[in-house]
Amino acid sequence: MNGRTESDGLTDREREALHEVELGVENLHRAHGHLVSFHHSTGRAMDHLATAEELLREAGRDELANRLRDDHLPRGVVPPCDGEGATAGRWSYDILEKFQATFLEDVVAFGDRVHDEVADGRRHVAERRQEAAWKERARTE
């Protein structure tokens, strides 16, 4: 059946498309959470390495301390893009901010547009239909 239903006024394909957009946006929010965790874990790791630099220096291991200071602490977690200098690598906050301000923001806005145009702004249409069916079944069986 691909006709409009009386319960929500949507076709099966519209409802399925809305559900897939919702799942896509929800998974991007999960990815965002993973990036936040990545950013925090990277920051903690760098704090430990900064402490190790001090301790190595105090232990008379200046060459190793200098390597941490010069080669590892200032560099980004992702290598530089082609044409950028060796110290132009991306830091974790930069990856997080770029993801938030571009891809995530754009796809969330697209999801909002789909919901506005297809379902008059209603969300979780497929889940609401399933909920209503399960409640009806519980009352009648």
C-alpha positions as CSV (number, residue, x, y, z in Angstrom):
1,M,0.0,0.0,0.0
2,N,1.4,3.4,-1.0
3,G,-1.8,5.5,-0.6
4,R,-2.3,8.1,2.1
5,T,-3.6,6.8,5.4
6,E,-6.2,8.5,7.5
7,S,-4.2,8.3,10.7
8,D,-1.4,10.7,9.6
9,G,-2.1,11.7,6.0
10,L,1.1,10.3,4.7
11,T,1.9,7.6,2.1
12,D,3.9,4.6,3.2
13,R,6.9,5.9,1.1
14,E,6.7,9.4,2.8
15,R,6.6,7.8,6.2
16,E,9.5,5.5,5.3
17,A,11.5,8.5,3.9
18,L,10.8,10.5,7.1
19,H,12.0,7.6,9.2
20,E,15.2,7.2,7.2
21,V,16.0,10.9,7.5
22,E,15.3,10.8,11.2
23,L,17.6,7.8,11.6
24,G,20.3,9.5,9.6
25,V,20.2,12.6,11.7
26,E,20.1,10.6,14.9
27,N,23.2,8.7,13.9
28,L,25.0,11.9,13.0
29,H,24.2,13.1,16.5
30,R,25.7,9.9,17.8
31,A,28.8,10.5,15.6
32,H,29.0,14.0,17.1
33,G,29.0,12.5,20.6
34,H,31.9,10.3,19.5
35,L,33.8,13.3,18.2
36,V,33.2,15.1,21.5
37,S,34.6,12.0,23.3
38,F,37.5,11.8,20.9
39,H,38.3,15.5,21.5
40,H,38.2,15.1,25.3
41,S,40.2,11.9,25.2
42,T,42.8,13.5,23.0
43,G,43.0,16.5,25.3
44,R,43.6,14.3,28.3
45,A,46.2,12.4,26.5
46,M,48.0,15.6,25.5
47,D,47.8,16.8,29.2
48,H,49.6,13.5,30.3
49,L,52.2,14.0,27.6
50,A,52.8,17.6,28.7
51,T,53.3,16.3,32.3
52,A,55.7,13.6,30.9
53,E,57.7,16.3,29.2
54,E,58.2,18.1,32.5
55,L,59.1,14.8,34.3
56,L,61.5,13.8,31.5
57,R,63.2,17.1,31.8
58,E,63.5,16.8,35.6
59,A,64.9,13.3,35.1
60,G,67.7,14.8,32.9
61,R,66.2,13.4,29.7
62,D,66.1,16.7,27.8
63,E,66.4,15.2,24.3
64,L,63.2,13.1,24.9
65,A,61.5,16.1,26.6
66,N,62.4,18.3,23.6
67,R,61.0,15.7,21.2
68,L,57.7,15.8,23.0
69,R,57.7,19.6,23.1
70,D,58.7,20.1,19.5
71,D,57.4,17.1,17.6
72,H,54.3,15.8,19.4
73,L,52.6,18.3,21.6
74,P,52.1,21.1,18.9
75,R,51.0,18.8,16.1
76,G,47.4,18.0,15.1
77,V,45.8,14.6,15.3
78,V,45.1,14.5,11.6
79,P,47.9,15.2,9.1
80,P,47.9,18.4,7.1
81,C,46.0,18.5,3.8
82,D,48.0,18.7,0.6
83,G,49.8,22.0,0.2
84,E,49.7,22.9,3.9
85,G,52.8,23.2,6.1
86,A,54.0,20.3,8.3
87,T,52.6,22.0,11.5
88,A,49.2,22.6,9.8
89,G,47.6,19.4,11.0
90,R,44.1,19.5,12.4
91,W,43.6,19.5,16.1
92,S,40.7,17.6,17.6
93,Y,38.7,20.8,18.4
94,D,39.0,21.9,14.8
95,I,37.6,18.6,13.5
96,L,34.8,18.8,16.0
97,E,34.0,22.4,15.1
98,K,34.1,21.8,11.4
99,F,31.8,18.8,11.7
100,Q,29.3,20.8,13.9
101,A,29.3,23.9,11.7
102,T,29.2,22.2,8.3
103,F,28.0,18.7,7.8
104,L,26.0,18.2,11.0
105,E,24.3,21.6,10.8
106,D,23.5,21.2,7.1
107,V,22.0,17.7,7.5
108,V,20.0,18.7,10.6
109,A,18.6,21.7,8.7
110,F,17.8,19.4,5.8
111,G,16.0,17.0,8.2
112,D,14.0,19.9,9.6
113,R,13.0,20.9,6.0
114,V,11.9,17.4,5.2
115,H,9.7,17.2,8.3
116,D,8.2,20.6,7.6
117,E,7.4,19.9,3.9
118,V,6.3,16.3,4.2
119,A,4.8,16.0,7.6
120,D,3.9,19.6,8.7
121,G,6.8,19.5,11.2
122,R,5.8,16.3,12.9
123,R,8.5,14.0,14.0
124,H,8.7,10.3,14.7
125,V,5.7,9.7,12.5
126,A,6.6,6.0,12.0
127,E,7.0,5.4,15.7
128,R,3.8,7.2,16.5
129,R,1.9,4.9,14.1
130,Q,3.6,1.8,15.6
131,E,2.7,3.0,19.1
132,A,-0.9,3.5,18.1
133,A,-1.1,0.1,16.5
134,W,0.4,-1.7,19.5
135,K,-2.0,0.2,21.8
136,E,-5.0,-0.7,19.7
137,R,-3.8,-4.4,19.5
138,A,-3.5,-4.4,23.3
139,R,-7.1,-3.1,23.7
140,T,-8.7,-5.5,21.2
141,E,-6.9,-8.8,21.6
